[in-house]
């Protein structure tokens, strides 16, 4: 007889649709507890596969030589990107902008795997808001690192309001929010050559990294893509 070990922690409507937070024990690995999020009954994220979310923070930190870094994270998710940034003693403060108040509430209620870690972190501020909207507006403050992990990919977005960010005009607006030597980092589950081209148009240095992992349930390998950009590209119209 198959034993179903699934606990629904939260199931509620959000501005993007039905959002579900669930926890289960892997039948293939007894004792391994996984926390997952689905959106409109489609898989969104899992605590079992967080390598690329962590790598987004790790590589961005490696690329920046400074101290007392101020970091903006677009998208809280399950908290792995923010947590990884906070592992560095070079980071002075982290602001997370999360669109969905339900996700912020899950963290505050201790429903996420990293709730204790993040709720006790004095350098962390979590605000309900739209990271894309903030980066499209005039910059009233600047960050050393801006890490974006919201959409599935530059071509598969969760909302139409995110469209302009991935083009030249949106990236130029986002660049104004970066301090000197600041780095923009974007997570994606797919490669996107048009986004890389746009990054090269706006930024002087562009770096693309892939993170491959094995999916236990499907016995397949998957690859996530990380895009990093720094510095202002030369204005070719003046060349």
TAKA-V785913 format. One line per field, one symbol per residue. ss: DSSP state (@ for helix, = for strand, . for the rest). phi: phi as a letter, one per 20 degrees, with the letter a starting at -180 (. if undefined). Layout:
ss->???
phi->???
This chain:
ss->.....=========..=========.......=======..=====....@@@@@@@@@@@@@.....======.....@@@@@@@....========..@@@@@@@@......@@@@@....=====..@@@@@@......======....=..=...@@@@@@@.@@@@@@@@..===========....@@@@@@@@@@=============....=============...@@@.
phi->.feedcceebbbfcgdpfdcdccbefffcgnedcdcccclmdgdabffccgffffgfgfffffdefclfdcddeoelenffffffffefeeeacdddcfefffffgffemeegdgffffeefedcdcfrdfffgfeegeebccfccddccefagdcdfbffegfgedgffffffgfeefgmfcdccebebfbfffffffffedfcccccdcdbeeffdlcdccdccdcbbmefffffef
